[in-house]
Amino acid sequence: MFLSPRIALVRNLAVAMFNGAITLIILLIAPMGLAGVITNTLMIATASFFNATACDRVVRYLQGSSDFRQKVRDMNPLDDDNPDASNIEKDRR
């Protein structure tokens, strides 16, 4: 299964937001201060995003290729120097 780096980024953000929403609901039920609830929710959402991104890198490594560094470089969807990143102008040609 191939996911482009941008789709993987959107998926990881969705996972982080979903986990953060569940955490927020659970923590609002518990008797805690609002600052603690917000801080904990943001920390869980951030940790979920980085966890999903790390898992994507492990999966890409295990899929097999001789050049892992090139794959890691390709994982950055915000990199302007990435020739494989989708570009509307390049797609039209």
N, C-alpha and C positions, 0 to 999 in steps of 0.2 A: 504494500500500500504506500503510495507516494502522496505526501502533503507538501505543498509549497511552503516556503518559510513564512509567508504572510498568513496563510490559512492556519498554520501551526501557532502563530502569534495570536490570532483572533481566538482560536480554541483555548489557548492557555489563559488568555484574559477572561474568557467566559467561565472557565473552571475556577479561576481565582474569585471572580465576582459571585459565582454560585456558592462557593465555600464561605465567602465573607458574609453573604446574606443569611445562610443557615446559622453561622456563628452569631450574627447580630440578633437573630430571633431568639436563639437559646440564651444569650447573655442578657437580653432585655427582660427575660423572665426571672433571672437570678437577681438577688438583691445586691447590686453593685452600683458604684457611682457611674455617671454618664461618661466621664473621661476615661475610666477604665474599660468600659464597654467599647467605646470608639477606638481606643488604642489597641485593644485585643483584636477587634475585628479587622483593623488595618494590617496588623501583624500577621494574622492568619491568611488574609487575602494575598499579601506579599509573599509569604512563605509558599502558598499554593502555586502562585505563578512561577516562582523559581524552581519549585519541585517539578512541576509539569515540564518546564523547559529543560531541566537536567534529564528527566526521563526521555524526552525526545532525542536528546543527544546520545544517550545510551542506546536507544533503539536504532538510531541511524548508524552507530558504530557496529552494532551486532548484525545489522543487515549485510554487512560485508563490503569492504572496499579497502584498497591498499593505502589510500590517502585520507586518514581521519582528519588531519588539519584542514584540508580543503572542504570537507563536509562541515566542519565547525564554522569555517568562514562563510559557507553558503547558508548557514542557519540564521545569519543576521539579516532580517528583512529591511532594516533601516539603512543598510550600507549602500551608498551611492555607487561605489566602485564594483558592486556585484554585477557581473555581466549576465547572470542568469535571472536576476530579479525582473519580474514582469514590468514592462513599460508599454504604455498604450501606443506611443509612437513606433516602437519597435514591432509591436504586434500588428500594426496596420500595414507594414511593408511586406 
